[in-house]
């Protein structure tokens, strides 16, 4: 184990599966969306295997035509708005966000979800912890959002840390030249994320504050010291 002070200034969070526990909702609506847009349904015994795959692999496995993706995303956002009262934050998220803000980190959200859905799930008090929102990102459009957000905040890319729960979040952060921290409690399995060798592997929300505030890094997590 080793101690390391991490001088990141801007922490960019994904929302679904990272801050909010939306996988049960996603799993519940997915087959209805499959019927509507004519792609393969997911069987119960496939779920855990597919949680170890990338979004690109999932799209290929379900035989989703690429031209349908914007329409599917729009439909899912509408469903999410209708079911917004069913979305809750993971335990410990609120305390973690307050701790980061109290120690001077700037917080932002980049999400494929809508800003109104995100704000409603966060609640008015927690939403004020974030200085920037960049929502409505395309399925593979987060890298552009990351760069735009850093520019708006006036912060260099190497001073940004992106935190998410999917392989596509890792890919977007890498494309934007930013460090990536993976969470073990979201859509993608922890084993699949660990293979990517993220800068951090967070096993619970409290780990985020502990690592970023220079606490001892736990075995299995890799801190970036600069």
Secondary structure, DSSP 4 states (H G I P E B T S, - for coil): -EE------EEEE--BTTTB--HHHHHHHHHHHHHHHT-----GGGHHHHTTS-HHHHHHHHT--GGGHHHHHHHHHHHHHHTGGG--BPTTHHHHHHHHHHTT-EEEEEESS-HHHHHHHH-HHHHTT-SEEEE---TT-HHHHHHHHHHHHT--GGGEEEEESSHHHHHHHHHTT-EEEEETTSSS-HHHHHTT--SEEESSHHHHHHHHTTPEEPTT------
